[in-house]
Amino acid sequence: MLVQIFFSIALFVQAVLHFVLIFYWCYPISNIERRLRFLEFAAVCHGITLITFGVKHKDPDWMPYPTLNWASWSYGLAILATFCSLFVMLAFAFTWRESKRTLETAGYEFPMSAVMKKKEKQAILEQQEKQVTAAELEPITRPLEPPREETTVGLTAFNSENENAYNRKLRGLRGELSNPNAY
């Protein structure tokens, strides 16, 4: 009776955990500690039932008809399920602790000033150029060129005679002027 209760509890908890983990993959849940406690509880329930059945399966006071209680393939699958539960619990715990430690240390290593100094930026660019030339690839960044002086029609139309002629020609083509040479 005790084995059936513990296996029923473990089965129910693992069924809930499967839905929780499916939900977790779709929508990340922030409370990792709660999932870890459920995994621990399910693994402990599996362990208790395995030990109890392994010790008491021949006892006639524990269950009627002890000749019908033997460790068969179902007991082997229960052992496999228990090991899988323990492995998942340990892997989840180690992964969670490692990610927690990484986040904590990353918070401590954040620089006080997020602005890079000019020398640091220049050193990084030089290092990248060395890597590019060593690998014989195209450079990531080009050297800075002075900006070209581009003229726009609206701003410099009154300064240049060529642009005035161009504007007159455009207006004439659009039909805005009855006399294209008026301006």
N, C-alpha and C positions, 0 to 999 in steps of 0.2 A: 504494500500500500504506500509506504514512504517513497519507494522508488518511482512509482507511478506519479505521485504528487510532484516530486522534484523534476522528473522528466517532462511532465505537463507544464510546469512553470517555466522550465528552460526552453521548451518548444514555443510557448507563448511569447516569452521575452525575445527569442531569436526571430520569430515571425514579425513582431513589432519592429525589431531592429532592421530587418530587411526592408520594410517599408520606410523606416526612418533613413536608412542609407540611400535608398532610391530617391527619396525626397531631398536628401543632402546633395546628391549628384546633380539634381535639377536646380535646386535652390539652396545655396550654402547656408547652413544653420550656424549661428555664432556660438552656441553653447556646446563646446567639445567635451567638457568635463562630464556632462550628463550622459553623453553617448558612451564615454569610457566607463562610467559606473555601470551602465546597463550591460556592457560587454563583460565586465568583471563579474557581475551577478550571474549572468548566463553561464560563464565558464565555471564558477564555483558550484552552481546547481548541477552541471554536468559531472563535475568531479565527485561530488557527494554521492550522486546516484551510481556512478561506476564503482566507487569503493564499497558502497553499501551492498550492491548486488554481487560484487565479486566476493565479499566476505560471507554473506548470508544466503547465497543461492542454494546451499545444501542443507540449511537448517529447517527442520520440519515445523518449528514453532513460529518461524518468521512468515512462512507462506504455506498454504496447504499444498499437498502433492509435490514434495520436493523432487520427485523423479521427473516431473515435467519442467523443472527449472534447471537449465544448463546453459553454459556460455556457448552460444552458437554464432553464426554470422551476424546476427543482429547486435550481439554484444561487441563484436569486432567493429561494426559500423558505429556503435556508440563511442567506443574508444577513439576511433578516427574523428568523429564529430567533436569529442572533447579536446583532442589535440589541435584540431583546426580552430576551435573557439579560443583556446589558450594562445595559439600563435597569432590570431587576429587581434586579440586583446593586447598582447605584448608589442606587436608591430605598430598598432595604433597608438599605444602609450609612448613608445620610443619616438615615433614620428611627431607626435604632438609635443613632447618635451623638447625635441630638437628644434622644431619650428618656433616654439616659445622662447628658447634660449637664443636663437638667431635673431628674432625680433627684438629681444631685450638688448642684446649686444649692438645691434644696428642702431638702436635708439641712443646708446651711449657714444657711438662712434660718429654721430652727426657733427659736422664742423660747426663752430660757433658763427662763422661767416660763410654764407653760401655764395658770395661773390668771389670769383677767381681773380687773382691778381694777374697783371699783364705778363709778368715773367713766367708764371705757371702756365698760362695759356700758350705762350710762345714755346715753352718747353714741350708741351703736349703736341703742338703742331709740328715741331721739329722731329719729335719721336715718330709721329705718323708718317712724315715725309721719308724718314730713314727706312721705315718698314715698307713703304711703297717702292722706294728705289731698290731695296734688297729683293723684293718680290717681282720687280720689273713690271709693275702695274701702272695704270694711269693715276696721277695724283688725285687725292680726295678733294683738296681745295686748290684753287688757282691763286696766284699772287694777286693782290689787289691792284686794280687798274684805276687810273683817275676817271671819274665819270665823264661821259661824252656830253657835249653841249647839244642838246636836242632842242630845236625850236618848234614852237607850236604856232599854228596859224593865227589863233586869236590873240596871243600876247605880243607877237612881234610883227604884226601886219603893218603897223605904221612905221616900223624902223627900216624895213628892207624894201627896196623897189621891186625886186623879183617876186617877193611874196605878195605885194600889192597887185602885181600883174596876175599872179596865180589866183588870187581871190576874185578879181574882176572876171577872169575866164570862168571860174566856177559859178559865179552868180549869173553870168550870161548863159551858161549851159542849163542852169535850173530855170531860167526864164524869170528871175526875180527883177531884173532890170530891163527896161525898155531900151536903154542905151548902155551897152557894156563898157564903154569908155568914159562914163560919167564919173567914176571914182578914180 
